Amino acid sequence: MANAYDAIVIGGGHNGLVNAAYLARAGKRVLVLERRHLLGGAAVTEEIYPGFKFSVFSYVVSLLRPEIIRDLELPRHGLHILPLESTITPLDNGDYLGSWGDHDKNRQELYRHSPRDAEAYDLFGRLMQHMAMAVKPILGMIPPDPTSLSPRDLLGLLKVGKHFQSLGAERFHALFKLMTMSSADYLDEWFEFDALKATKSASGIIGTFLGPRSPGSAYVLLHHYMGEIDGAFRAWGFAKGGTGAISNAIGNAARALGATIRTEATVAKVLIKHGRTAGVVLENGDEILAPIVVSGLDPRRTFLDLLEPGHLPDELVDAVKRFKFRGSSGKVNLALSELPNFTCLPGEGAHLRGAISISPSLEYLERAYDDAKYGDFSRNPYMDIIIPSMIDPGMAPAGKHVMSIFVQYAPYHLTGGWTDAKREAFGDAVVNTVAKYAPNLPKAILYRQVITPLDIENITGLTEGNIFQGELALHQLFFLRPASAWAKYRTPVRGYYQCGAGTHPGGGIMGASGRLAALEILGHA
C-alpha cells in the first residue's frame, strides 16, 4: 500500500503548523493531526462567554521569527499585529511607574522616580540590545553536539566559538553574567528604584519555577527581551483576533502550500516497522502511513507516551524523565461590564491599551515565589495584565471588555492537588489582588475563567502545564534541550523527529523550533 503522505506532524500548535508549512513549501505531502477541535495548542482564541473572545492561554506575541512571517507570507494569510506600547506598574503608595513607547516621555517618568536610574537606563538598554543580538544568531542555529566528532558537529561548534569570539571580551563577560545570575542581582547592579527592578525582573520568572533572586533567571529575562516583530527589535504586540489568529494564519499558509490539516484526530502512538517510523495509529485505531513523523508535543509525550517501550536507549529515557517541567503559571480571563479604574491613573487612557504589571517590589515577587515553593499558590501573585478589547474592539461586545491576567505563581504540584475549590480560591486571590489597585473590578466581572497548570495540561496536553514545554533553565538550553545528543530535532528512531518548544530555542510564540526541525528534515531526512 502506497503512503498517502510523505510526513505526518503530530500536534497543531504553532510550531507544528510552522513545521508542516515549511515541509509543504518544499513539496512534501504533509498531514497535521490535532486532537482538539481547533488549531493552536496554547495559542488559541475562544469565545468562552457569548460575545467575549479570550486568548485563553498565550496572550501576547513578540518572539515570532521575522523570517517565518516573510517566508510564509503570514500577513497575506490574516496575521495583523497591534502594538502594545506601554507598561504601567501600580505602586502601593497610590503612585505608578510607567514605561512608554516615547523615549523622552519614558526618560521623564524614570527621572521622576530616580534621576540616577534615568541616566543608567539608556546604557542598560543598549547593553541588553547587544546581548540579545549576541544570542539572536543562536536562535536560528541547529545545535551541534559537542560530544560528536562528525564534521558537521565540529563545524557547528567552530561556528559557535567564532561567534562568541567576535563579541569581544567585554560583551562576552557581560553575556556570561546574564546567563548565570539572577535577574534581581543583575538589575541591582544597574538600578536603585525597587519597582523598576521588580517589573524588569518579572520577565525572568515568567513560565519558570524560579524567583527573581534565583540564579539563571537573568537569561529568561534576556529571552523575553529579544522580542522582535517583523524586524522591530523589542516590539511586543497583540494579534488582532487574539493569539488564535496567529495559529490560524500559519495554518492557512500551510494549507495554501498544500498541507492537509485534521482536527479532532488524536494520535495514540507512533507506528514503527523494521526500526523506523511507518506512520501513526489514531485513538480510534486507524493507521495513517508516512515515512516521516514529526512530534510537536513536549519531550515527555514525544518520547515516553507516543513510543512503545524498547525503542529508545535507557540513557535517553532517563534524561527525559529528569527533564524539568514544573508548571507554575496560571491564567484568569475576565468578561467585564466596564473598564477597570486604576486609582493610580483614574479613568480611560493610553495606559489601558498597554500592559499592567502587578510587581511593586522585589520583595513582593520573592514572597509570591515563597508561597509556591511551599506548595501553595501565591496569595498576592505577580500578574501581567492586558485588556485586549482596548486594542482590538472586536474581542468584546460594544461597551464591554475582556481582561487577560497571566499569573505567577500557581504550582502544578499544589499541596493537596488542584480541586474546584482551590481553583476558585486561586481566582479570588487574583481578583482581590488586582482590586487593591482597581477597586471597581469585582463588581464589573460578568464572567471569569480560571485556568490552573493542571487545566493547561488537561486542555492542551502540555505536561505539568508548562507553557514552554519545559523550563528555560541553563541545563535545559541549546545542545541540552531536551537531552544531550538529541537536541538536533532527531530521535533514535529513524524518521521520527521533534519540533516542539521542548527543543532549541524554547518557548514563546516563536516558531523557531518548527522551522529548524523542518530544515533538519529537508537537509538530512
MILUM-953280 format. One record per residue (C-alpha): residue number from 0; residue in three letters; x, y, z. Coordinates in Angstrom, 1 decimal, m for minus. Example, Ala and Ser with C-alpha at 12.3 -4.5 7.8 and 13.67 -1.06 7.14 Angstrom:
# residues 2
{0,"ALA",{12.3,m4.5,7.8}}
{1,"SER",{13.7,m1.1,7.1}}
# end
This chain:
# residues 525
{0,"MET",{0.0,0.0,0.0}}
{1,"ALA",{1.5,3.4,m1.0}}
{2,"ASN",{1.9,6.1,1.6}}
{3,"ALA",{m0.7,8.8,1.3}}
{4,"TYR",{1.7,11.3,2.9}}
{5,"ASP",{5.4,12.0,3.0}}
{6,"ALA",{5.2,13.3,6.5}}
{7,"ILE",{2.8,13.4,9.5}}
{8,"VAL",{3.0,16.2,12.0}}
{9,"ILE",{1.5,15.4,15.4}}
{10,"GLY",{0.0,18.5,17.1}}
{11,"GLY",{m1.5,21.6,15.6}}
{12,"GLY",{0.3,24.0,17.9}}
{13,"HIS",{2.1,26.9,16.2}}
{14,"ASN",{5.4,25.0,16.0}}
{15,"GLY",{3.8,22.0,14.4}}
{16,"LEU",{2.0,24.2,11.9}}
{17,"VAL",{5.2,26.1,11.0}}
{18,"ASN",{7.0,22.8,10.5}}
{19,"ALA",{4.2,21.5,8.2}}
{20,"ALA",{4.2,24.7,6.2}}
{21,"TYR",{7.9,24.5,5.6}}
{22,"LEU",{7.7,20.8,4.6}}
{23,"ALA",{4.8,21.5,2.3}}
{24,"ARG",{6.7,24.5,0.8}}
{25,"ALA",{9.4,22.1,m0.1}}
{26,"GLY",{6.9,19.9,m2.0}}
{27,"LYS",{6.2,17.3,0.7}}
{28,"ARG",{2.8,15.8,1.1}}
{29,"VAL",{2.1,16.7,4.8}}
{30,"LEU",{m0.7,15.8,7.2}}
{31,"VAL",{m1.2,17.7,10.5}}
{32,"LEU",{m3.1,15.8,13.2}}
{33,"GLU",{m4.6,17.9,16.1}}
{34,"ARG",{m6.5,16.3,18.9}}
{35,"ARG",{m8.6,19.4,19.8}}
{36,"HIS",{m11.4,20.9,17.7}}
{37,"LEU",{m9.3,24.0,16.9}}
{38,"LEU",{m5.7,24.7,16.0}}
{39,"GLY",{m3.1,26.5,18.0}}
{40,"GLY",{m2.2,24.4,21.1}}
{41,"ALA",{m1.7,27.1,23.7}}
{42,"ALA",{m2.1,29.9,21.1}}
{43,"VAL",{m5.9,29.9,20.7}}
{44,"THR",{m8.8,32.3,20.7}}
{45,"GLU",{m12.1,31.0,22.1}}
{46,"GLU",{m15.5,32.6,22.6}}
{47,"ILE",{m15.9,31.1,26.1}}
{48,"TYR",{m18.7,33.5,27.0}}
{49,"PRO",{m21.2,34.8,24.4}}
{50,"GLY",{m19.7,37.8,22.5}}
{51,"PHE",{m16.4,37.7,24.5}}
{52,"LYS",{m13.3,36.3,22.8}}
{53,"PHE",{m10.4,35.2,25.0}}
{54,"SER",{m6.8,34.5,24.2}}
{55,"VAL",{m7.2,31.6,26.6}}
{56,"PHE",{m3.6,30.7,27.3}}
{57,"SER",{m0.8,32.6,25.4}}
{58,"TYR",{m1.9,36.2,25.0}}
{59,"VAL",{0.9,38.4,23.6}}
{60,"VAL",{3.4,38.0,20.7}}
{61,"SER",{6.9,39.3,20.3}}
{62,"LEU",{9.2,36.4,19.5}}
{63,"LEU",{7.6,35.2,16.3}}
{64,"ARG",{10.6,35.0,13.9}}
{65,"PRO",{10.5,37.6,11.1}}
{66,"GLU",{11.9,35.1,8.6}}
{67,"ILE",{8.8,32.9,9.3}}
{68,"ILE",{6.5,35.8,8.8}}
{69,"ARG",{8.2,36.6,5.5}}
{70,"ASP",{8.7,33.0,4.2}}
{71,"LEU",{5.1,32.0,4.9}}
{72,"GLU",{3.6,35.4,3.9}}
{73,"LEU",{1.6,35.5,7.1}}
{74,"PRO",{0.1,38.9,6.7}}
{75,"ARG",{m1.5,37.7,3.5}}
{76,"HIS",{m3.0,34.9,5.5}}
{77,"GLY",{m4.5,37.0,8.2}}
{78,"LEU",{m1.7,38.0,10.6}}
{79,"HIS",{m2.1,41.5,11.9}}
{80,"ILE",{m0.1,42.5,15.0}}
{81,"LEU",{m1.3,45.5,17.0}}
{82,"PRO",{1.4,47.2,19.2}}
{83,"LEU",{1.5,47.2,23.0}}
{84,"GLU",{3.4,50.4,23.6}}
{85,"SER",{3.3,50.8,27.4}}
{86,"THR",{3.6,49.1,30.7}}
{87,"ILE",{2.4,50.6,34.0}}
{88,"THR",{3.2,49.2,37.4}}
{89,"PRO",{0.8,50.4,40.1}}
{90,"LEU",{2.5,51.1,43.4}}
{91,"ASP",{1.3,50.6,46.9}}
{92,"ASN",{1.5,54.3,47.7}}
{93,"GLY",{m1.0,55.2,45.0}}
{94,"ASP",{1.6,56.2,42.5}}
{95,"TYR",{2.8,54.3,39.5}}
{96,"LEU",{5.8,53.5,37.3}}
{97,"GLY",{5.2,54.0,33.6}}
{98,"SER",{7.1,52.7,30.7}}
{99,"TRP",{6.1,54.4,27.4}}
{100,"GLY",{6.9,54.0,23.7}}
{101,"ASP",{8.1,57.6,23.6}}
{102,"HIS",{11.8,57.8,24.6}}
{103,"ASP",{11.6,61.3,26.1}}
{104,"LYS",{8.4,60.6,28.0}}
{105,"ASN",{9.9,57.4,29.3}}
{106,"ARG",{13.1,59.2,30.5}}
{107,"GLN",{11.0,61.9,32.3}}
{108,"GLU",{9.0,59.2,34.0}}
{109,"LEU",{12.1,57.4,35.2}}
{110,"TYR",{13.7,60.7,36.3}}
{111,"ARG",{10.6,61.4,38.4}}
{112,"HIS",{11.4,58.3,40.5}}
{113,"SER",{15.2,58.2,40.3}}
{114,"PRO",{17.4,60.6,38.3}}
{115,"ARG",{20.2,58.0,38.7}}
{116,"ASP",{18.1,55.3,37.0}}
{117,"ALA",{17.1,57.7,34.3}}
{118,"GLU",{20.7,58.2,33.4}}
{119,"ALA",{21.5,54.5,33.6}}
{120,"TYR",{18.5,53.3,31.6}}
{121,"ASP",{19.7,54.1,28.1}}
{122,"LEU",{23.1,52.5,28.7}}
{123,"PHE",{21.3,49.4,30.1}}
{124,"GLY",{19.0,49.3,27.1}}
{125,"ARG",{21.9,49.4,24.7}}
{126,"LEU",{23.8,46.6,26.6}}
{127,"MET",{20.7,44.4,26.6}}
{128,"GLN",{20.2,45.0,22.9}}
{129,"HIS",{23.8,44.0,22.3}}
{130,"MET",{23.3,40.9,24.5}}
{131,"ALA",{20.1,40.0,22.6}}
{132,"MET",{21.8,40.5,19.3}}
{133,"ALA",{24.7,38.3,20.5}}
{134,"VAL",{22.2,35.5,21.3}}
{135,"LYS",{20.0,36.0,18.3}}
{136,"PRO",{22.1,34.0,15.8}}
{137,"ILE",{21.9,31.1,18.2}}
{138,"LEU",{18.1,31.1,17.9}}
{139,"GLY",{18.4,30.3,14.2}}
{140,"MET",{21.1,27.6,14.6}}
{141,"ILE",{20.6,23.8,14.8}}
{142,"PRO",{22.6,23.0,18.0}}
{143,"PRO",{25.8,21.0,17.4}}
{144,"ASP",{26.6,18.0,19.6}}
{145,"PRO",{29.7,18.9,21.5}}
{146,"THR",{30.4,15.2,22.1}}
{147,"SER",{30.4,14.3,18.4}}
{148,"LEU",{33.4,14.2,16.1}}
{149,"SER",{31.3,14.4,12.9}}
{150,"PRO",{32.4,17.1,10.5}}
{151,"ARG",{29.0,18.7,10.7}}
{152,"ASP",{29.1,19.0,14.5}}
{153,"LEU",{32.7,20.1,14.6}}
{154,"LEU",{31.9,22.9,12.1}}
{155,"GLY",{28.9,23.9,14.1}}
{156,"LEU",{31.0,24.1,17.3}}
{157,"LEU",{33.5,26.1,15.4}}
{158,"LYS",{30.8,28.5,14.2}}
{159,"VAL",{29.5,29.0,17.8}}
{160,"GLY",{33.1,29.6,19.0}}
{161,"LYS",{33.8,32.1,16.3}}
{162,"HIS",{30.5,33.9,17.1}}
{163,"PHE",{31.3,34.3,20.8}}
{164,"GLN",{34.9,35.3,20.0}}
{165,"SER",{33.6,38.0,17.8}}
{166,"LEU",{31.7,39.6,20.7}}
{167,"GLY",{34.9,40.7,22.3}}
{168,"ALA",{35.9,40.2,25.9}}
{169,"GLU",{33.7,42.9,27.4}}
{170,"ARG",{30.4,41.7,25.8}}
{171,"PHE",{31.3,38.0,26.3}}
{172,"HIS",{31.8,38.6,30.1}}
{173,"ALA",{28.5,40.6,30.2}}
{174,"LEU",{26.7,37.7,28.4}}
{175,"PHE",{28.2,35.2,30.8}}
{176,"LYS",{26.9,37.1,33.8}}
{177,"LEU",{23.5,37.3,32.2}}
{178,"MET",{23.4,33.5,31.6}}
{179,"THR",{24.3,32.7,35.2}}
{180,"MET",{23.0,35.4,37.5}}
{181,"SER",{19.6,36.0,39.0}}
{182,"SER",{17.5,38.8,37.3}}
{183,"ALA",{17.3,40.7,40.6}}
{184,"ASP",{21.0,40.6,41.3}}
{185,"TYR",{21.8,41.6,37.7}}
{186,"LEU",{19.4,44.6,37.9}}
{187,"ASP",{20.7,45.6,41.3}}
{188,"GLU",{23.9,46.4,39.6}}
{189,"TRP",{22.1,48.9,37.3}}
{190,"PHE",{19.2,50.5,39.2}}
{191,"GLU",{18.0,51.7,42.6}}
{192,"PHE",{14.3,52.1,42.2}}
{193,"ASP",{12.7,48.9,43.5}}
{194,"ALA",{9.6,48.9,41.3}}
{195,"LEU",{11.7,49.3,38.2}}
{196,"LYS",{13.9,46.4,39.2}}
{197,"ALA",{10.8,44.3,40.1}}
{198,"THR",{9.0,45.0,36.9}}
{199,"LYS",{12.0,44.1,34.7}}
{200,"SER",{13.0,41.1,36.8}}
{201,"ALA",{9.4,39.7,36.4}}
{202,"SER",{10.4,38.9,32.8}}
{203,"GLY",{12.9,36.5,34.3}}
{204,"ILE",{10.3,34.4,36.2}}
{205,"ILE",{7.6,34.0,33.5}}
{206,"GLY",{6.9,30.4,32.9}}
{207,"THR",{9.6,29.1,35.3}}
{208,"PHE",{9.6,27.8,38.8}}
{209,"LEU",{12.2,30.4,39.8}}
{210,"GLY",{12.1,33.6,42.0}}
{211,"PRO",{13.7,36.9,41.0}}
{212,"ARG",{16.7,36.0,43.1}}
{213,"SER",{17.1,32.5,41.6}}
{214,"PRO",{20.3,32.0,39.6}}
{215,"GLY",{19.5,31.6,35.9}}
{216,"SER",{16.5,33.9,35.9}}
{217,"ALA",{18.5,36.7,34.2}}
{218,"TYR",{18.7,34.5,31.0}}
{219,"VAL",{14.9,34.2,31.0}}
{220,"LEU",{14.7,38.0,31.2}}
{221,"LEU",{17.0,38.2,28.1}}
{222,"HIS",{14.9,35.5,26.4}}
{223,"HIS",{11.9,37.8,26.7}}
{224,"TYR",{13.9,40.9,25.9}}
{225,"MET",{14.6,39.5,22.4}}
{226,"GLY",{11.1,40.5,21.3}}
{227,"GLU",{11.0,41.1,17.6}}
{228,"ILE",{8.0,41.6,15.4}}
{229,"ASP",{8.9,41.7,11.7}}
{230,"GLY",{12.3,43.2,12.4}}
{231,"ALA",{11.2,45.8,15.0}}
{232,"PHE",{13.5,45.0,17.9}}
{233,"ARG",{12.0,44.8,21.3}}
{234,"ALA",{8.4,45.1,20.0}}
{235,"TRP",{5.6,43.5,21.9}}
{236,"GLY",{2.1,43.2,20.4}}
{237,"PHE",{m1.3,41.7,20.4}}
{238,"ALA",{m2.6,39.7,17.4}}
{239,"LYS",{m5.8,41.1,16.0}}
{240,"GLY",{m8.3,38.4,16.8}}
{241,"GLY",{m6.2,37.1,19.7}}
{242,"THR",{m3.4,34.6,19.6}}
{243,"GLY",{m5.6,32.1,17.8}}
{244,"ALA",{m5.3,34.4,14.8}}
{245,"ILE",{m1.6,33.7,14.7}}
{246,"SER",{m2.1,29.9,14.6}}
{247,"ASN",{m4.9,30.3,12.0}}
{248,"ALA",{m2.6,32.4,9.8}}
{249,"ILE",{0.1,29.8,10.0}}
{250,"GLY",{m2.5,27.1,9.3}}
{251,"ASN",{m3.8,29.0,6.3}}
{252,"ALA",{m0.3,29.4,5.0}}
{253,"ALA",{0.3,25.6,5.4}}
{254,"ARG",{m2.9,24.8,3.6}}
{255,"ALA",{m2.1,27.2,0.8}}
{256,"LEU",{1.2,25.4,0.4}}
{257,"GLY",{m0.6,22.0,0.1}}
{258,"ALA",{m0.7,20.7,3.7}}
{259,"THR",{m3.7,18.8,5.0}}
{260,"ILE",{m4.9,19.6,8.5}}
{261,"ARG",{m7.2,17.4,10.5}}
{262,"THR",{m8.7,18.4,13.9}}
{263,"GLU",{m10.3,16.0,16.5}}
{264,"ALA",{m7.7,13.4,15.4}}
{265,"THR",{m5.9,12.1,18.5}}
{266,"VAL",{m2.7,10.2,17.9}}
{267,"ALA",{m2.3,7.2,20.2}}
{268,"LYS",{1.1,6.0,19.2}}
{269,"VAL",{3.8,6.2,16.5}}
{270,"LEU",{3.9,3.2,14.2}}
{271,"ILE",{7.3,1.6,13.9}}
{272,"LYS",{8.3,m1.1,11.5}}
{273,"HIS",{11.8,m2.5,11.0}}
{274,"GLY",{13.4,0.1,13.2}}
{275,"ARG",{11.9,3.2,11.6}}
{276,"THR",{8.7,5.1,11.6}}
{277,"ALA",{5.9,4.0,9.3}}
{278,"GLY",{3.2,6.3,10.4}}
{279,"VAL",{0.8,6.7,13.3}}
{280,"VAL",{m2.1,5.0,15.0}}
{281,"LEU",{m5.0,7.2,16.0}}
{282,"GLU",{m7.0,6.7,19.1}}
{283,"ASN",{m9.9,5.2,17.1}}
{284,"GLY",{m7.5,2.5,15.8}}
{285,"ASP",{m7.0,4.0,12.3}}
{286,"GLU",{m3.5,3.7,10.8}}
{287,"ILE",{m2.1,6.5,8.7}}
{288,"LEU",{1.1,5.8,6.9}}
{289,"ALA",{4.1,8.1,6.3}}
{290,"PRO",{7.9,7.5,6.4}}
{291,"ILE",{8.4,10.7,8.4}}
{292,"VAL",{6.6,11.5,11.6}}
{293,"VAL",{7.3,14.8,13.5}}
{294,"SER",{6.1,15.4,17.0}}
{295,"GLY",{5.2,18.9,18.1}}
{296,"LEU",{4.4,17.6,21.6}}
{297,"ASP",{6.6,18.1,24.6}}
{298,"PRO",{9.6,15.8,25.2}}
{299,"ARG",{7.8,13.5,27.7}}
{300,"ARG",{4.9,12.9,25.4}}
{301,"THR",{7.1,12.7,22.3}}
{302,"PHE",{9.5,10.1,23.8}}
{303,"LEU",{7.6,8.3,26.5}}
{304,"ASP",{3.9,8.5,25.6}}
{305,"LEU",{3.9,8.1,21.8}}
{306,"LEU",{6.6,5.4,21.6}}
{307,"GLU",{6.2,1.9,23.0}}
{308,"PRO",{8.9,0.8,25.4}}
{309,"GLY",{12.1,m0.6,23.9}}
{310,"HIS",{12.7,1.8,21.1}}
{311,"LEU",{14.9,4.2,23.0}}
{312,"PRO",{18.2,3.9,24.8}}
{313,"ASP",{17.9,3.8,28.6}}
{314,"GLU",{20.0,7.0,29.0}}
{315,"LEU",{17.6,9.0,26.8}}
{316,"VAL",{14.6,7.6,28.7}}
{317,"ASP",{16.3,8.6,32.0}}
{318,"ALA",{17.1,12.1,30.7}}
{319,"VAL",{13.6,12.7,29.6}}
{320,"LYS",{12.3,11.6,32.9}}
{321,"ARG",{14.6,14.1,34.6}}
{322,"PHE",{13.6,16.9,32.2}}
{323,"LYS",{12.1,19.6,34.4}}
{324,"PHE",{8.6,21.0,33.5}}
{325,"ARG",{7.3,22.3,36.9}}
{326,"GLY",{4.5,24.3,35.5}}
{327,"SER",{3.9,27.4,37.7}}
{328,"SER",{1.7,29.7,35.6}}
{329,"GLY",{m2.0,30.3,35.8}}
{330,"LYS",{m4.4,32.5,33.8}}
{331,"VAL",{m7.6,34.3,34.7}}
{332,"ASN",{m9.7,35.7,31.9}}
{333,"LEU",{m12.5,38.1,32.7}}
{334,"ALA",{m15.5,39.4,30.8}}
{335,"LEU",{m16.2,42.9,32.1}}
{336,"SER",{m19.2,45.3,32.1}}
{337,"GLU",{m16.8,48.2,32.3}}
{338,"LEU",{m13.2,49.1,32.3}}
{339,"PRO",{m11.1,48.7,35.5}}
{340,"ASN",{m10.5,52.0,37.1}}
{341,"PHE",{m6.9,52.1,38.5}}
{342,"THR",{m6.6,54.6,41.3}}
{343,"CYS",{m3.0,55.5,40.2}}
{344,"LEU",{m4.3,56.6,36.8}}
{345,"PRO",{m8.1,57.0,37.0}}
{346,"GLY",{m10.3,56.8,34.0}}
{347,"GLU",{m9.8,55.6,30.5}}
{348,"GLY",{m6.4,56.3,28.9}}
{349,"ALA",{m3.4,55.1,26.9}}
{350,"HIS",{m2.3,53.0,29.9}}
{351,"LEU",{m5.2,50.6,29.3}}
{352,"ARG",{m4.0,49.9,25.8}}
{353,"GLY",{m0.7,48.5,27.1}}
{354,"ALA",{0.3,46.1,29.8}}
{355,"ILE",{m0.3,46.5,33.6}}
{356,"SER",{2.3,44.7,35.7}}
{357,"ILE",{1.5,43.9,39.3}}
{358,"SER",{5.1,43.9,40.5}}
{359,"PRO",{5.5,46.7,43.0}}
{360,"SER",{8.8,45.5,44.6}}
{361,"LEU",{11.3,42.7,44.5}}
{362,"GLU",{10.2,41.6,48.0}}
{363,"TYR",{6.6,41.3,46.6}}
{364,"LEU",{7.8,38.9,43.9}}
{365,"GLU",{10.0,36.9,46.2}}
{366,"ARG",{7.2,36.4,48.7}}
{367,"ALA",{4.9,35.3,45.9}}
{368,"TYR",{7.6,32.7,45.0}}
{369,"ASP",{7.8,31.7,48.6}}
{370,"ASP",{4.1,30.6,48.6}}
{371,"ALA",{4.8,28.4,45.6}}
{372,"LYS",{8.0,26.9,47.0}}
{373,"TYR",{6.0,25.5,49.9}}
{374,"GLY",{3.2,24.1,47.7}}
{375,"ASP",{0.6,26.9,47.6}}
{376,"PHE",{m0.5,29.4,45.0}}
{377,"SER",{0.6,33.0,45.6}}
{378,"ARG",{m1.8,34.9,47.8}}
{379,"ASN",{m0.5,38.1,46.3}}
{380,"PRO",{0.8,37.0,42.9}}
{381,"TYR",{2.8,38.6,40.2}}
{382,"MET",{0.4,39.4,37.3}}
{383,"ASP",{0.9,40.6,33.7}}
{384,"ILE",{m2.4,42.1,32.6}}
{385,"ILE",{m3.7,43.3,29.2}}
{386,"ILE",{m7.2,44.5,28.1}}
{387,"PRO",{m7.4,43.1,24.6}}
{388,"SER",{m10.7,44.8,23.8}}
{389,"MET",{m9.0,48.2,24.2}}
{390,"ILE",{m6.5,47.2,21.5}}
{391,"ASP",{m8.9,45.2,19.3}}
{392,"PRO",{m12.6,46.2,19.9}}
{393,"GLY",{m13.8,43.0,18.2}}
{394,"MET",{m12.8,40.9,21.2}}
{395,"ALA",{m15.9,42.0,23.2}}
{396,"PRO",{m19.4,43.5,22.6}}
{397,"ALA",{m19.7,47.2,22.3}}
{398,"GLY",{m19.2,48.9,25.7}}
{399,"LYS",{m17.9,45.7,27.3}}
{400,"HIS",{m14.4,44.4,27.7}}
{401,"VAL",{m12.2,41.4,28.2}}
{402,"MET",{m9.2,41.3,30.6}}
{403,"SER",{m6.4,38.8,30.3}}
{404,"ILE",{m4.4,38.1,33.5}}
{405,"PHE",{m1.3,36.0,33.4}}
{406,"VAL",{m0.3,34.8,36.9}}
{407,"GLN",{2.8,33.6,38.7}}
{408,"TYR",{2.8,31.5,40.8}}
{409,"ALA",{0.4,28.7,40.6}}
{410,"PRO",{2.4,25.5,41.1}}
{411,"TYR",{1.3,22.3,39.2}}
{412,"HIS",{2.3,20.3,42.3}}
{413,"LEU",{0.0,22.1,44.7}}
{414,"THR",{m0.2,20.6,48.2}}
{415,"GLY",{m3.4,18.5,48.3}}
{416,"GLY",{m3.8,18.9,44.5}}
{417,"TRP",{m5.9,21.2,42.4}}
{418,"THR",{m9.6,20.9,43.2}}
{419,"ASP",{m12.5,23.1,42.1}}
{420,"ALA",{m12.4,24.8,45.4}}
{421,"LYS",{m8.7,25.5,45.1}}
{422,"ARG",{m9.2,26.8,41.6}}
{423,"GLU",{m11.9,29.3,42.8}}
{424,"ALA",{m9.7,30.3,45.7}}
{425,"PHE",{m6.9,31.0,43.3}}
{426,"GLY",{m9.2,33.1,41.1}}
{427,"ASP",{m10.4,35.0,44.2}}
{428,"ALA",{m6.7,35.7,45.1}}
{429,"VAL",{m6.1,37.1,41.7}}
{430,"VAL",{m9.2,39.3,41.5}}
{431,"ASN",{m8.7,40.6,45.1}}
{432,"THR",{m5.1,41.5,44.4}}
{433,"VAL",{m6.0,43.5,41.3}}
{434,"ALA",{m8.9,45.1,43.2}}
{435,"LYS",{m6.3,46.7,45.5}}
{436,"TYR",{m5.3,48.8,42.6}}
{437,"ALA",{m8.6,48.9,40.7}}
{438,"PRO",{m11.4,48.7,43.3}}
{439,"ASN",{m14.3,48.6,40.8}}
{440,"LEU",{m13.1,45.4,39.2}}
{441,"PRO",{m15.0,42.8,41.3}}
{442,"LYS",{m18.4,44.4,40.5}}
{443,"ALA",{m17.5,44.7,36.8}}
{444,"ILE",{m17.0,41.0,36.3}}
{445,"LEU",{m19.7,39.3,34.2}}
{446,"TYR",{m17.8,36.0,33.8}}
{447,"ARG",{m14.4,34.7,34.8}}
{448,"GLN",{m12.4,31.7,33.5}}
{449,"VAL",{m9.7,30.5,36.0}}
{450,"ILE",{m7.0,28.3,34.5}}
{451,"THR",{m4.5,26.3,36.6}}
{452,"PRO",{m1.4,24.4,35.3}}
{453,"LEU",{m3.5,21.2,35.7}}
{454,"ASP",{m6.1,22.7,33.4}}
{455,"ILE",{m3.4,23.7,30.9}}
{456,"GLU",{m2.2,20.1,30.9}}
{457,"ASN",{m5.7,18.6,30.5}}
{458,"ILE",{m6.8,21.0,27.7}}
{459,"THR",{m3.6,21.5,25.7}}
{460,"GLY",{m1.6,18.4,26.6}}
{461,"LEU",{1.4,20.4,27.9}}
{462,"THR",{3.0,18.3,30.6}}
{463,"GLU",{2.5,19.8,34.1}}
{464,"GLY",{1.1,22.8,32.3}}
{465,"ASN",{4.5,24.3,31.5}}
{466,"ILE",{3.9,26.9,28.8}}
{467,"PHE",{7.4,26.5,27.4}}
{468,"GLN",{7.2,22.7,27.1}}
{469,"GLY",{10.0,22.6,29.8}}
{470,"GLU",{11.7,25.2,31.9}}
{471,"LEU",{14.2,27.5,30.3}}
{472,"ALA",{16.9,26.6,32.8}}
{473,"LEU",{20.5,26.7,31.9}}
{474,"HIS",{20.9,22.9,32.0}}
{475,"GLN",{18.0,22.7,29.5}}
{476,"LEU",{19.2,25.0,26.8}}
{477,"PHE",{20.8,24.7,23.4}}
{478,"PHE",{22.5,21.3,22.9}}
{479,"LEU",{20.9,20.1,26.2}}
{480,"ARG",{17.3,20.8,25.1}}
{481,"PRO",{15.7,18.3,25.6}}
{482,"ALA",{18.7,15.9,26.1}}
{483,"SER",{22.3,15.6,25.3}}
{484,"ALA",{23.0,14.2,21.9}}
{485,"TRP",{19.3,14.6,20.9}}
{486,"ALA",{19.0,18.4,20.5}}
{487,"LYS",{19.1,18.4,16.7}}
{488,"TYR",{15.3,17.6,16.3}}
{489,"ARG",{16.1,13.9,15.6}}
{490,"THR",{15.4,10.9,17.8}}
{491,"PRO",{17.0,7.5,18.0}}
{492,"VAL",{14.1,6.2,15.8}}
{493,"ARG",{14.8,6.7,12.1}}
{494,"GLY",{12.2,9.0,10.5}}
{495,"TYR",{10.9,10.3,13.8}}
{496,"TYR",{11.6,14.0,14.7}}
{497,"GLN",{10.7,16.5,17.3}}
{498,"CYS",{9.7,20.1,16.6}}
{499,"GLY",{8.0,21.5,19.8}}
{500,"ALA",{9.2,24.2,22.2}}
{501,"GLY",{10.9,21.5,24.3}}
{502,"THR",{13.7,21.7,21.7}}
{503,"HIS",{16.0,24.6,21.0}}
{504,"PRO",{15.4,27.5,21.2}}
{505,"GLY",{12.5,27.1,23.6}}
{506,"GLY",{9.1,28.7,24.3}}
{507,"GLY",{7.1,31.7,23.4}}
{508,"ILE",{5.1,32.1,20.2}}
{509,"MET",{8.4,32.0,18.2}}
{510,"GLY",{8.0,29.2,15.6}}
{511,"ALA",{11.8,28.7,15.5}}
{512,"SER",{11.7,25.1,16.7}}
{513,"GLY",{9.2,24.2,14.0}}
{514,"ARG",{11.3,25.9,11.3}}
{515,"LEU",{14.6,24.5,12.4}}
{516,"ALA",{13.2,20.9,12.6}}
{517,"ALA",{11.9,21.3,9.0}}
{518,"LEU",{15.3,22.4,7.8}}
{519,"GLU",{16.9,19.4,9.5}}
{520,"ILE",{14.4,17.1,7.9}}
{521,"LEU",{14.7,18.6,4.5}}
{522,"GLY",{18.5,18.6,4.6}}
{523,"HIS",{19.1,15.2,6.1}}
{524,"ALA",{16.0,13.1,6.1}}
# end
